[in-house]
Structures are given as C-alpha cells and as structure tokens.
Amino acid sequence: MQLKQAIETVKKEIEEAAIKVGRNPDEITLIAVSKSHPTSLIEEAIECGLTVFGENRVQEAERKILELGHRDVEWHLIGHLQSNKAKKAVKLFDVIHSVDSIKLASSLERICKEEGRNGFKSDRLPIFIQVKLSDEETKSGIVEERLPELIEFVQSCEKLELKGLMTLPPFFEDVEKVRPYFRRLRELRDKHLPNGWLSMGMSHDFRIAIEEGATHVRIGTRIFGQRS
C-alpha cells in the first residue's frame, strides 16, 4: 500500500508539473530507479503499474533482468557504462542513457552488429548521449563543445538509434539552482537534435526538469524509499 501510494503521488506531481507549463503529461516517461532494491520490490512496483525501470550497474541489473525478463517492462541503463561491460549491456537493456564518447558508441555499434539484439523489439539499440554540464569530476558525460561530433557519429551508425540527450546536474538543496542545467540541455537539444528526447530530473528536482522540457524523469527515492 505504501509503494502504491508513493507511485500515485509521484505520477500526480508529474501531471501537475506538466500542466503548469502547458505540456501533455502523457509525453513524460517515468523511469523508476530500482538500483539497490530487491527483485521482490520491483515485482510489487510492476503490479502497481510501473513498466520502465532504471539501473546503474550492469552486474547488479543482470540478476534482476534475467529473473523478471522483458515481457512487461523496459530496462534502461542510466549509470556510467564502461566499454568492457558494453557487450552485456547490449544483451540486457532496452535503452542506454549514458553514451558519452565515440569510443563507447563504436563498441556498442560493433557489438550490435556481431551479437544482434535477439529478444528485443528492434535490432537497433536506442541510446541517449550523456552531456556533462558541470565541472564535477565525479560526473561522466561529453562536454558540450564535443557534442556535435558525437551526435554525427551516432547518427551515422547502422545499429544505434539516437533518441535524445541526458544529463546529471549537481545536487542543490535549492532546486531552482538546478534549472539552468536543465534549460541548457534543452537548448542543446533544440540546436543539435530537434524533436529529441530529454532524460533529466530525479527525485528532488523532477518538477523543475519537467518545466524545462524533460521527457524522461529518473525517480528512485520518492518511489522506493532510501536505498539499502
């Protein structure tokens, strides 16, 4: 009951944030961030109507995806992806949000060609390009000056399908301070990838992200509680 109520509350806030700026709530995808949470809790969330789940680590996600499958849900990799985990990621995830280099994109393209995408809706792998908009050393992403060349490379790929841009801004207690980062990602999208999607916004700032154009919000704590 507690999980169901949390989900309903989050969905209502997504709807309110969208309506506030004249957007259709149906164009916003809720990604439930299930990292560090057990399969049993994800199963309960599925029963409550959630269909898209986000995981940070390939190894942790593998156990859950093999157990729950893809029949009723989509699995999105939202954490940093190392090239040596790319092969497993291609086999496990419906969408990858964290492509941040030509090297990684090239690896994914090659693996998709060699291994195929058996069991998925398409033989093409949907991806987001992660853009680094802050100076934080702990954050991954391509700097915006090099974004055009990565976009061009991905668009030239046969097996990668560029869906949009993603970012992880710094954390601020005052959520208004994060707005410029979301606005900047939208500006980059409008300039380089018209009609592309925007993966941005988490538990504490997703309302601001929606006001600035987010199409995919990644929410964990507000749904599942603190990670174990």
Residue, then its C-alpha position, 0 to 999 in steps of 0.5 A: m500500500q505504501l509503494k502504491q501510494a508513493i507511485e500515485t503521488v509521484k505520477k500526480e506531481i508529474e501531471e501537475a508539473a506538466i500542466k503548469v507549463g502547458r505540456n501533455p503529461d502523457e509525453i513524460t516517461l517515468i523511469a523508476v530507479s530500482k538500483s539497490h532494491p530487491t527483485s521482490l520490490i520491483e515485482e510489487a512496483i510492476e503490479c502497481g503499474l510501473t513498466v520502465f525501470g532504471e539501473n546503474r550497474v550492469q552486474e547488479a541489473e543482470r540478476k534482476i533482468l534475467e529473473l523478471g525478463h522483458r515481457d512487461v517492462e523496459w530496462h534502461l541503463i542510466g549509470h556510467l557504462q564502461s566499454n568492457k561491460a558494453k557487450k552485456a549491456v547490449k544483451l540486457f537493456d532496452v535503452i542506454h542513457s549514458v553514451d558519452s564518447i565515440k569510443l563507447a558508441s563504436s563498441l556498442e555499434r560493433i557489438c550490435k552488429e556481431e551479437g544482434r539484439n535477439g529478444f528485443k523489439s528492434d535490432r537497433l539499440p536506442i541510446f541517449i548521449q550523456v552531456k556533462l554540464s558541470d565541472e564535477e569530476t565525479k560526473s561522466g558525460i561529453v562536454e558540450e563543445r564535443l557534442p556535435e561530433l558525437i551526435e554525427f557519429v551516432q547518427s551515422c551508425e547502422k545499429l544505434e538509434l539516437k533518441g535524445l540527450m541526458t544529463l546529471p546536474p549537481f545536487f542543490e538543496d535549492v532546486e531552482k539552482v538546478r534549472p539552468y542545467f536543465r534549460r541548457l540541455r534543452e537548448l542543446r537539444d533544440k540546436h543539435l537534435p530537434n524533436g529529441w528526447l530529454s532524460m533529466g530530473m530525479s527525485h528532488d528536482f523532477r518538477i523543475a526538469i519537467e518545466e524545462g522540457a524533460t521527457h524522461v524523469r529518473i525517480g528512485t527515492r520518492i518511489f522506493g524509499q532510501r536505498s539499502 
